[in-house]
Amino acid sequence: MSGLLVDPWFYAAAIPAVILVGLSKGGFGGAVGFVGVPLMALTMPPVQAAAILLPILCLMDIVSVWTWWGIFDRKMLVDMMPGAVAGIALGWLTAALVTEEMVRLIVGAVALIFVLRWIYVQIRHGATHSAQPNRVAAGFWGAVAGFTSFVAHVGGPPFQVYALPIRLDPKVLSGTAAIFFAVTNALKLIPYFALGQFDTTNLTASAVLMPLAPLTIAGAWLVRRMRPELFYPFTYATVAVVAVKLLWDGIAGLL
Protein backbone atom coordinates (compact mmCIF):
# COMPACT_ATOMS: atom_id res chain seq x y z
CA MET A 1 0.00 0.00 0.00
CA SER A 2 2.68 2.51 0.99
CA GLY A 3 4.60 1.82 -2.22
CA LEU A 4 1.68 2.89 -4.39
CA LEU A 5 0.91 6.02 -2.41
CA VAL A 6 4.49 7.29 -2.47
CA ASP A 7 5.00 6.57 -6.16
CA PRO A 8 5.01 9.92 -8.05
CA TRP A 9 4.04 8.16 -11.28
CA PHE A 10 0.81 7.00 -9.63
CA TYR A 11 -0.19 10.61 -9.00
CA ALA A 12 1.05 11.73 -12.44
CA ALA A 13 -1.39 9.30 -14.04
CA ALA A 14 -4.22 9.18 -11.51
CA ILE A 15 -4.79 12.90 -10.94
CA PRO A 16 -5.31 13.80 -14.64
CA ALA A 17 -7.43 10.66 -15.04
CA VAL A 18 -9.78 11.60 -12.21
CA ILE A 19 -10.01 15.24 -13.38
CA LEU A 20 -10.96 14.22 -16.93
CA VAL A 21 -13.49 11.67 -15.71
CA GLY A 22 -15.04 14.27 -13.39
CA LEU A 23 -15.39 16.87 -16.14
CA SER A 24 -16.92 14.23 -18.40
CA LYS A 25 -19.42 13.00 -15.81
CA GLY A 26 -20.47 16.56 -15.08
CA GLY A 27 -22.35 16.88 -18.32
CA PHE A 28 -21.33 14.68 -21.22
CA GLY A 29 -22.72 11.31 -20.18
CA GLY A 30 -19.32 9.80 -19.52
CA ALA A 31 -18.40 10.13 -23.21
CA VAL A 32 -14.72 10.80 -22.51
CA GLY A 33 -14.63 9.10 -19.12
CA PHE A 34 -13.00 6.13 -20.85
CA VAL A 35 -9.62 7.79 -20.38
CA GLY A 36 -9.58 7.07 -16.64
CA VAL A 37 -8.65 3.39 -16.67
CA PRO A 38 -6.16 3.59 -19.60
CA LEU A 39 -4.33 6.53 -18.01
CA MET A 40 -4.05 4.88 -14.62
CA ALA A 41 -3.16 1.58 -16.26
CA LEU A 42 0.13 3.17 -17.27
CA THR A 43 1.29 2.69 -13.68
CA MET A 44 -0.74 -0.32 -12.45
CA PRO A 45 -2.78 -3.31 -13.70
CA PRO A 46 -6.00 -2.23 -15.50
CA VAL A 47 -8.21 -4.20 -13.12
CA GLN A 48 -6.70 -2.42 -10.13
CA ALA A 49 -7.15 0.94 -11.86
CA ALA A 50 -10.83 0.17 -12.44
CA ALA A 51 -11.29 -0.86 -8.81
CA ILE A 52 -9.64 2.34 -7.51
CA LEU A 53 -11.78 4.49 -9.80
CA LEU A 54 -15.15 2.91 -8.98
CA PRO A 55 -15.68 4.45 -5.49
CA ILE A 56 -14.60 7.82 -6.91
CA LEU A 57 -17.07 7.41 -9.77
CA CYS A 58 -19.83 6.73 -7.24
CA LEU A 59 -19.02 9.94 -5.36
CA MET A 60 -18.94 11.85 -8.65
CA ASP A 61 -22.34 10.36 -9.46
CA ILE A 62 -23.76 11.78 -6.23
CA VAL A 63 -22.40 15.22 -7.12
CA SER A 64 -23.68 14.92 -10.69
CA VAL A 65 -27.19 13.82 -9.68
CA TRP A 66 -27.35 16.65 -7.15
CA THR A 67 -26.18 19.13 -9.78
CA TRP A 68 -28.86 18.05 -12.28
CA TRP A 69 -31.51 17.29 -9.66
CA GLY A 70 -35.00 17.01 -11.16
CA ILE A 71 -33.82 17.37 -14.77
CA PHE A 72 -34.11 14.04 -16.60
CA ASP A 73 -36.12 12.02 -19.12
CA ARG A 74 -38.08 9.40 -17.22
CA LYS A 75 -38.98 7.30 -20.28
CA MET A 76 -35.36 6.92 -21.35
CA LEU A 77 -34.37 5.72 -17.90
CA VAL A 78 -37.28 3.29 -17.65
CA ASP A 79 -36.44 1.86 -21.08
CA MET A 80 -32.65 1.59 -20.59
CA MET A 81 -32.15 0.55 -16.96
CA PRO A 82 -33.41 -3.06 -17.20
CA GLY A 83 -30.91 -3.67 -19.99
CA ALA A 84 -28.14 -2.07 -17.94
CA VAL A 85 -28.83 -4.42 -15.03
CA ALA A 86 -28.70 -7.41 -17.39
CA GLY A 87 -25.47 -6.13 -18.91
CA ILE A 88 -23.81 -5.81 -15.50
CA ALA A 89 -24.88 -9.34 -14.61
CA LEU A 90 -23.46 -10.65 -17.89
CA GLY A 91 -20.20 -8.80 -17.25
CA TRP A 92 -19.96 -10.39 -13.82
CA LEU A 93 -20.60 -13.88 -15.21
CA THR A 94 -18.02 -13.49 -17.98
CA ALA A 95 -15.43 -11.51 -16.00
CA ALA A 96 -12.82 -14.23 -16.40
CA LEU A 97 -13.43 -14.65 -20.14
CA VAL A 98 -13.66 -11.16 -21.64
CA THR A 99 -10.56 -8.98 -21.74
CA GLU A 100 -10.58 -5.19 -21.61
CA GLU A 101 -8.88 -5.10 -25.03
CA MET A 102 -11.78 -7.00 -26.60
CA VAL A 103 -14.29 -4.64 -25.01
CA ARG A 104 -12.41 -1.55 -26.17
CA LEU A 105 -12.24 -2.88 -29.73
CA ILE A 106 -15.96 -3.66 -29.87
CA VAL A 107 -17.05 -0.39 -28.26
CA GLY A 108 -14.68 1.61 -30.46
CA ALA A 109 -16.03 0.01 -33.64
CA VAL A 110 -19.65 0.60 -32.60
CA ALA A 111 -18.99 4.21 -31.60
CA LEU A 112 -17.19 4.98 -34.87
CA ILE A 113 -20.03 3.52 -36.96
CA PHE A 114 -22.44 5.56 -34.85
CA VAL A 115 -20.59 8.82 -35.58
CA LEU A 116 -20.33 8.05 -39.31
CA ARG A 117 -24.06 7.35 -39.38
CA TRP A 118 -24.72 10.70 -37.68
CA ILE A 119 -22.65 12.50 -40.33
CA TYR A 120 -24.65 10.74 -43.06
CA VAL A 121 -27.95 11.74 -41.42
CA GLN A 122 -26.84 15.37 -41.13
CA ILE A 123 -25.96 15.48 -44.81
CA ARG A 124 -29.20 13.82 -45.89
CA HIS A 125 -31.74 15.22 -43.42
CA GLY A 126 -30.15 18.29 -41.87
CA ALA A 127 -28.84 19.17 -38.42
CA THR A 128 -32.27 19.27 -36.76
CA HIS A 129 -33.16 15.64 -37.53
CA SER A 130 -33.92 13.55 -34.45
CA ALA A 131 -34.75 9.90 -33.83
CA GLN A 132 -37.80 8.60 -31.97
CA PRO A 133 -37.54 6.70 -28.67
CA ASN A 134 -37.58 2.94 -29.12
CA ARG A 135 -37.92 0.59 -26.15
CA VAL A 136 -36.21 -2.37 -27.82
CA ALA A 137 -33.22 -0.27 -28.93
CA ALA A 138 -33.07 1.35 -25.48
CA GLY A 139 -32.96 -2.05 -23.78
CA PHE A 140 -30.26 -3.31 -26.12
CA TRP A 141 -27.97 -0.28 -25.78
CA GLY A 142 -28.63 -0.16 -22.06
CA ALA A 143 -27.37 -3.74 -21.83
CA VAL A 144 -24.29 -2.93 -23.90
CA ALA A 145 -23.60 0.11 -21.70
CA GLY A 146 -23.98 -1.95 -18.52
CA PHE A 147 -21.68 -4.68 -19.81
CA THR A 148 -18.91 -2.40 -21.07
CA SER A 149 -19.19 -0.22 -17.98
CA PHE A 150 -18.65 -3.25 -15.75
CA VAL A 151 -15.64 -4.54 -17.66
CA ALA A 152 -13.74 -1.30 -18.30
CA HIS A 153 -15.81 1.74 -17.21
CA VAL A 154 -16.61 2.55 -20.87
CA GLY A 155 -20.39 2.68 -20.71
CA GLY A 156 -20.54 6.21 -22.10
CA PRO A 157 -20.30 5.51 -25.85
CA PRO A 158 -23.05 2.82 -25.93
CA PHE A 159 -25.30 5.12 -23.88
CA GLN A 160 -24.66 7.92 -26.37
CA VAL A 161 -25.42 5.64 -29.34
CA TYR A 162 -29.03 5.48 -28.18
CA ALA A 163 -29.44 8.81 -26.40
CA LEU A 164 -27.79 11.36 -28.69
CA PRO A 165 -29.95 10.83 -31.82
CA ILE A 166 -33.11 11.59 -29.81
CA ARG A 167 -31.75 15.12 -29.32
CA LEU A 168 -33.02 15.89 -25.85
CA ASP A 169 -32.26 19.29 -24.42
CA PRO A 170 -28.56 19.13 -23.36
CA LYS A 171 -29.46 19.69 -19.71
CA VAL A 172 -32.09 16.93 -19.80
CA LEU A 173 -29.65 14.55 -21.49
CA SER A 174 -26.97 15.32 -18.90
CA GLY A 175 -29.40 14.81 -16.01
CA THR A 176 -30.63 11.53 -17.50
CA ALA A 177 -27.07 10.29 -18.00
CA ALA A 178 -26.22 11.27 -14.42
CA ILE A 179 -28.97 9.07 -13.00
CA PHE A 180 -28.27 6.21 -15.42
CA PHE A 181 -24.60 5.98 -14.49
CA ALA A 182 -25.24 6.61 -10.80
CA VAL A 183 -27.43 3.51 -10.66
CA THR A 184 -25.10 1.52 -12.91
CA ASN A 185 -21.98 2.28 -10.87
CA ALA A 186 -23.76 1.64 -7.58
CA LEU A 187 -24.80 -1.80 -8.81
CA LYS A 188 -21.23 -2.55 -9.91
CA LEU A 189 -20.03 -2.21 -6.31
CA ILE A 190 -21.56 -5.60 -5.46
CA PRO A 191 -19.72 -7.75 -8.03
CA TYR A 192 -16.48 -5.76 -7.65
CA PHE A 193 -16.59 -6.50 -3.91
CA ALA A 194 -17.39 -10.17 -4.58
CA LEU A 195 -14.41 -10.39 -6.95
CA GLY A 196 -12.11 -9.14 -4.17
CA GLN A 197 -11.20 -5.83 -5.81
CA PHE A 198 -11.82 -3.63 -2.74
CA ASP A 199 -8.76 -4.44 -0.66
CA THR A 200 -6.98 -2.00 1.65
CA THR A 201 -4.57 -0.80 -1.03
CA ASN A 202 -7.25 0.08 -3.57
CA LEU A 203 -9.63 1.69 -1.10
CA THR A 204 -6.84 3.82 0.39
CA ALA A 205 -5.83 5.01 -3.07
CA SER A 206 -9.48 5.84 -3.80
CA ALA A 207 -9.71 7.88 -0.59
CA VAL A 208 -6.59 9.87 -1.49
CA LEU A 209 -8.09 10.82 -4.87
CA MET A 210 -11.61 11.53 -3.56
CA PRO A 211 -11.11 15.33 -3.09
CA LEU A 212 -11.02 15.70 -6.88
CA ALA A 213 -14.58 14.37 -7.28
CA PRO A 214 -16.36 17.77 -6.96
CA LEU A 215 -14.76 18.82 -10.28
CA THR A 216 -17.87 17.17 -11.73
CA ILE A 217 -19.58 20.52 -11.13
CA ALA A 218 -17.25 22.18 -13.66
CA GLY A 219 -18.51 19.87 -16.41
CA ALA A 220 -22.10 20.75 -15.54
CA TRP A 221 -21.21 24.46 -15.63
CA LEU A 222 -19.99 24.07 -19.22
CA VAL A 223 -23.09 22.19 -20.39
CA ARG A 224 -25.47 24.74 -18.89
CA ARG A 225 -23.84 27.39 -21.10
CA MET A 226 -23.81 25.43 -24.35
CA ARG A 227 -26.57 25.78 -26.95
CA PRO A 228 -27.85 22.54 -28.57
CA GLU A 229 -26.36 23.50 -31.94
CA LEU A 230 -22.94 23.54 -30.24
CA PHE A 231 -23.48 20.79 -27.69
CA TYR A 232 -24.36 18.01 -30.12
CA PRO A 233 -21.56 18.51 -32.69
CA PHE A 234 -19.08 18.85 -29.82
CA THR A 235 -20.31 15.66 -28.17
CA TYR A 236 -20.31 13.69 -31.42
CA ALA A 237 -16.75 14.89 -32.09
CA THR A 238 -15.79 13.72 -28.59
CA VAL A 239 -17.32 10.30 -29.23
CA ALA A 240 -15.35 10.10 -32.51
CA VAL A 241 -12.10 10.71 -30.64
CA VAL A 242 -13.13 8.12 -28.06
CA ALA A 243 -13.88 5.60 -30.83
CA VAL A 244 -10.50 6.00 -32.51
CA LYS A 245 -8.65 5.74 -29.19
CA LEU A 246 -10.59 2.63 -28.14
CA LEU A 247 -9.96 0.98 -31.52
CA TRP A 248 -6.26 1.76 -31.28
CA ASP A 249 -5.98 0.42 -27.73
CA GLY A 250 -8.04 -2.66 -28.53
CA ILE A 251 -6.05 -3.61 -31.61
CA ALA A 252 -2.71 -2.90 -29.91
CA GLY A 253 -3.71 -5.01 -26.91
CA LEU A 254 -4.74 -7.99 -29.04
CA LEU A 255 -1.64 -7.99 -31.24
N, C-alpha and C positions, 0 to 999 in steps of 0.2 A: 504493500500500500504506500509506504513512504517513498519508495522509488518512483512511483508514478507521479506523485504530487510534488516532487522536487525536480522533476524532469522539465527543463525549459521548453523542449520540443512539444511536450504535451500541451502546454499553454499556448504555444505558437500555433498549434493546429486547432485546439478545442475552442479557444476564445473567438476566433473568426467564424468557426462553424456555428456556434451558438448564436452569435449576433445575426448571421445571415438567416438562420432558421427562424429566429424571433421576428425579424423584419418580414419574412415571408408569411409567417402565420398571422401576422397582424392584419393582413388584408388581401392576400393573393392565394388563399386556399392551399397553401403549402406547395405552390408550383415550383419554387426554387429551394424548398426545404430539403431536397434530395442531397444537397451538398454537405449536409452535416456529417453523415456516416463516412462518405469517401474522404473528407478532409481529416477527420479524426483517425481514420484507418491508416493514415500515413505514419502514425506513431504507435498503433496498437492493433490487435486483431479486430476485424469488422464487427464480429458479434459482440465483443466487449464495448466497442464504440456505440453500437445500437442500444445496449443495455444502459450505458451511462446517460445517453441522451433521453431515454424514455421518461424518467421522472421529470426532467426539465421540460420536455414537451407537454407533459400533463399540467405543470404549473403555467406554462405559456398558454395552454388551452383555457385555463381558468381566467387568466388576464384577458384573452381574446373574447371569450364569451361575455365577460363583464363589459368589455369595451363596446361590443355590438349588441348589448342586451335588448331583446324585444324586436330585433330586426332580422327576420329570417323567412324563408319560404317553407311553410309546413308541409306542403305536398311533396316537395323534393326530398325532404328528410324522411317522410313516411315511406316513400317509394324506394329510397336507397339504403336505409339502415338495415333492413332484413338481409339484404345481400352482403352488406359489410360484415355482419355477424357471421354469416356462413363463410365468407372469405377468410376471416380470422381463424375460424375453426379449422378450415382446410390448411391454412399456413401452419398451424400448430401440429396437425397430423402429419404433415409432410416436411417438418422442420429439418429432419435428417437427410432428406432426399434432394431438396431444391437448394441450389447455391445462389448466393447474391448476384453472381455474374449472370446466371441464366435469367433472373428476374430483371436485372437492369437491361439486358438485351431485349427482352420481350416488351417491357414498358417503353423503352426508347423507340422501338419500331412502331408500336401502336401510337405513341405521341406524335411521331414524325408524320405518319399517315394522316393523323387527325389534323395537324397544322396544314398539310398540303391540301386536304379536303376543304378546309376553311378558306384558303386562298382561292381555290376553284369556285366556291360558292360566292365569294365576294365579287369575283370577275363576272360570274354569270347572273347573279341576282342582286348585287349591290350590298353596301355595307350595313344596311338596316335589316337584312334578312335574319329571321330567327326561327329556330326549330320549336316544335310543340313537345310538351312533356309526354313521356312514354314510360309506363310502369315497368314493362318488360326490360327495356333498355336501362332504366334506372336501377333495377335489381341486378342486372348483369354487371354494369360498371361499378355499382356499389360493392359487389363481390370481388371484382378485380382490385378495387382500391383497398378493400380490407385485407386481401391476400398479400398484395405488394407492400402495404404498410406494415404488416406483421413481419415480413421477411427482411425488409431493408429500409423501412420508413420512407418509402416512395409512393405513398398513396395519392399524392397531389395530382400527377398527370392523369391517371384514370378518372379521378373525380372531375377534372376539368373537361375530359372528353365528353362527358354527359352534360355537365352544368353550363359550360361556356356557350354552346350554340343556342341555348334557350334565351340568352341575353337578358337576364334579370338586371335590375338596377345594381350597380357595383356594390353599394352598401348592403343590399339584401343578399347578394351572392356571397360577400365576405362574412356576413353574419351566419348564413346557412352553412358555409364551409367550417366556420368556427365550431358550431355545434356538432357537425358531422365528425370532425376529427377529435373533438373533446371526448365524445362517446367511444370512438374507435380506439383512441390511445388508452382510455381508462380500461377498456375490455382487454387490451393487450397486456396489462399488468399481471393478470392471472396466469396466462401461459408462460410469460417471461419468468415469473417467480417459480412456477413449477419446473421450468427448465434449468433452474439454479443460477440465473443470470444476476440476481440481486445479492451479491456477496458484499462483504465490508468494503473491499477496494472500490467496487463500482459505485456503491451508494455514497461513499465519501467523496469520490470525484464528482458525482452529481451535485452534492451539497456545495462543493467549492464553486461550481459554475452557476448555481441557482440565481445569484444576484443579477445575472444578465437577462433573466427571463422577462422583466418588465419592458425590455426594448420592443416587445410585441406592440406596444402602444404606438411606437413610431411608424410601424407599417400601417396601422389603422389611420393615423393622421394623414398619411400620403393618399390613401384610398378616398378618404372623405373629401379631398380636394381635387380629385380627378374626374373629369367628365367622361361619360360612357364612350364617346368617340375617341378618347385617348386611352381609357382603361383597357378596352378590349384588344386593340392592336398591340398595346404594350404587353398584356398578359399572354397573348398568342405568341409574340416574339420570345417571351421568357420561356414558354413551353417548348418552342423550337430549339432554343439553346439547351434546355434540359434534355430533350430527345437526343440531340447529337452527342452530348456528354455521356448519357447513359449507354448509347450504342457503342461509343468508343470504349468505355470502361468494360462493357459486357464482352465485346469481341476480344479486347486485350486480355481479359481474365480467363477466357476460354482457350486462348491460343497457347 
